[in-house]
Amino acid sequence: VQFMESGGGLVQPGGSLRLSCAASGFTVSSYAMSWYRQAPGKERESVARMSSLRTITYYADSVKGRFTISRDNAKNTMYLQMNSLKPEDTAVYFCNRATPVLPWGQGTQVTVSS
């Protein structure tokens, strides 16, 4: 199983990014999937989750209304659309199965700064 996150970068406050997570050896549509982030000196936290049937989504209060989780079954890829980014969104972002988690990918760095 391998997750490969991409799409991060440096963006100004108020900007947008779209993160991608390509999975191999694992079918993302078969399980509830989450996006997580880990800021320097902080624990990893879940920011968005989607059920396997896409019927249920969950967002942390800190990102609700700004982030959108989605999935492309044909590409076996998860996405996280991030709008109205804030400096406090700065972190390394990961995707993984909601529970129990599988081996982590390398993540993608998101830096929100002017």
HUQUIMO-V675280 format. One line per field, one symbol per residue. phi: phi as a letter, one per 30 degrees, with the letter a starting at -180 (. if undefined). psi: psi as a letter, one per 40 degrees, with the letter a starting at -180 (. if undefined). burial: I if it has 9 or more other C-alpha atoms within 8 Angstrom, else O. Layout:
# HUQUIMO-V675280
phi: ???
psi: ???
burial: ???
This chain:
# HUQUIMO-V675280
phi: .bcbdajdlcbdejdbbbcbbdcbiacdddbdbbcbbbdeibddbdcabbddcidbbbbdedbeiccbcaacddchbcbbdcchdbedddaccbcaddaddcedddibdcbcac
psi: hhhhiieiahiiheaiihiihhiiehhdeeihiihiihiheiihihdiihideedhihhideehedihiiihddefhiihhhifiideehihhiiiidhiiihiaeihhhhhi.
burial: OIIIIIIIIOIIIOIIIIIIIIIIOOIIIOIIIIIIIIIOOOOOOIIIIIIIOOOOIOIIOOIOOIIIIOIOOOOIIIIIIIIIIIIOIIIIIIIIIIOOOOOIIOIIIIIIIO
